[in-house]
Amino acid sequence: MPWPVIEPLVSERLTLEPLSLDHARPMVDVLSDHTLYTFTGGEPPSLATLTARYGSQLGGPAGGSQAWFNWVARRHDSGTLIGFVQATVASQGQDTLAEIAWVIDPAHQRRGFASEATAALIGWLHAQGVTRLTAHIHPEHTASQRVAYRQGLRPTSSIEDGEVRWESPSHDERS
């Protein structure tokens, strides 16, 4: 399947910029708060680690059976980078599935930025033919659960690495 070319996405308060290596330095600061890793594990990345990670993400997965789409979120009013959204897209039977994730700097949380960025991401994915969405969320991460719920995802009984799989209904199930 030929995957679409990533493009900037604009919402009311945010621009989602396609990830580039130039984002590594400012994103080190965005991702520096240890509380971001409470539910996901890990620790704030160094510049070298983030540069290597972004290089890998920009290279994409091997084999071409999936596509990786990564954006950083920038506020219109201040120009500040505040987080990122991402999607791993793959064909699965008759569906095109996207596993999505989002991270917003704690200094910008509780203002609807995660929901706004995720809605822009999902709108773009649906325009590209994605028919089903999933996200994996720690069972105690209520803020991410609220974001997922607002976007139409619902928890399933599936748990992987301690995280609950959330899913959207396919287009056929919504009809």
SVG drawing of the C-alpha trace seen along z (x, -y; Angstrom):
<svg xmlns="http://www.w3.org/2000/svg" viewBox="-25 -35 49 45">
<polyline fill="none" stroke="black" stroke-width="0.4" points="0.0,0.0 1.4,-3.4 1.4,-5.5 0.5,-9.2 3.1,-12.0 3.0,-13.6 1.9,-17.3 1.5,-20.1 -1.9,-20.0 -3.5,-23.1 -6.1,-23.3 -7.6,-26.2 -4.6,-26.8 -2.0,-24.4 0.1,-23.6 1.3,-20.0 4.6,-20.1 5.9,-17.0 8.8,-15.7 12.4,-16.7 15.8,-16.3 15.7,-20.1 13.0,-19.4 15.3,-17.3 17.0,-20.2 13.8,-22.0 11.9,-18.8 14.5,-17.8 13.1,-20.6 9.5,-19.7 10.2,-16.1 12.3,-16.9 9.7,-16.7 10.0,-13.3 6.2,-13.2 5.7,-12.5 7.1,-9.0 4.9,-8.1 2.7,-5.7 5.0,-4.9 8.3,-4.3 11.6,-5.6 13.2,-8.9 13.7,-12.3 15.8,-11.8 19.2,-13.4 19.8,-15.3 21.8,-12.4 19.0,-9.9 16.3,-12.1 18.3,-12.8 18.8,-9.1 15.1,-8.3 14.0,-11.0 16.4,-9.7 14.9,-6.2 11.3,-7.5 12.1,-9.5 13.6,-6.5 10.4,-4.5 9.8,-0.9 11.6,1.8 9.7,3.7 7.0,1.1 4.1,3.0 3.6,0.1 4.1,-3.6 5.1,-6.0 3.7,-9.5 5.1,-11.8 4.3,-15.5 5.4,-18.0 2.7,-20.3 3.4,-24.1 1.1,-26.7 0.0,-29.4 0.0,-32.2 3.5,-31.7 5.3,-29.5 6.1,-27.1 6.5,-23.4 4.3,-21.6 4.4,-17.9 3.8,-15.4 1.3,-13.1 2.1,-10.0 0.5,-7.1 1.7,-3.8 -0.5,-2.8 -0.9,0.7 -3.4,2.6 -5.2,5.3 -7.6,7.3 -10.2,4.9 -9.3,2.3 -6.5,-0.2 -5.4,-0.4 -3.7,-3.3 -2.2,-3.0 -2.0,-6.5 -0.2,-8.2 0.1,-11.7 2.3,-13.5 1.9,-17.0 4.3,-18.8 2.9,-19.0 3.1,-22.8 0.5,-22.8 -1.7,-20.0 -5.3,-20.5 -6.1,-23.0 -7.4,-20.6 -4.2,-20.6 -3.9,-16.8 -7.5,-16.4 -7.1,-19.2 -3.9,-17.7 -5.3,-14.2 -8.4,-15.3 -6.3,-16.9 -4.3,-13.7 -7.4,-11.6 -9.0,-13.8 -6.0,-13.5 -5.8,-9.7 -9.5,-9.3 -8.9,-11.5 -6.1,-9.0 -8.5,-6.0 -7.8,-4.8 -10.8,-2.8 -9.8,-1.8 -7.9,-3.5 -6.2,-2.0 -4.3,-3.4 -2.6,-1.7 -3.2,-3.5 -2.1,-2.7 -5.2,-1.9 -4.5,-4.7 -3.7,-7.4 -7.1,-9.1 -6.1,-12.2 -5.1,-10.0 -8.3,-8.0 -10.3,-11.2 -8.5,-12.2 -9.2,-8.8 -12.8,-8.8 -13.4,-12.2 -12.0,-10.9 -14.5,-8.0 -12.1,-5.3 -13.4,-2.8 -11.4,-0.5 -11.3,3.2 -10.5,6.2 -7.1,6.5 -4.0,5.6 -0.5,5.5 2.5,4.6 0.2,3.3 -1.7,1.0 -5.3,1.3 -6.0,1.4 -8.6,-1.3 -10.3,-1.0 -12.6,-3.0 -15.3,-1.1 -14.6,-0.4 -16.6,-2.4 -18.8,0.7 -19.7,0.8 -20.5,-2.9 -22.9,-2.6"/>
</svg>
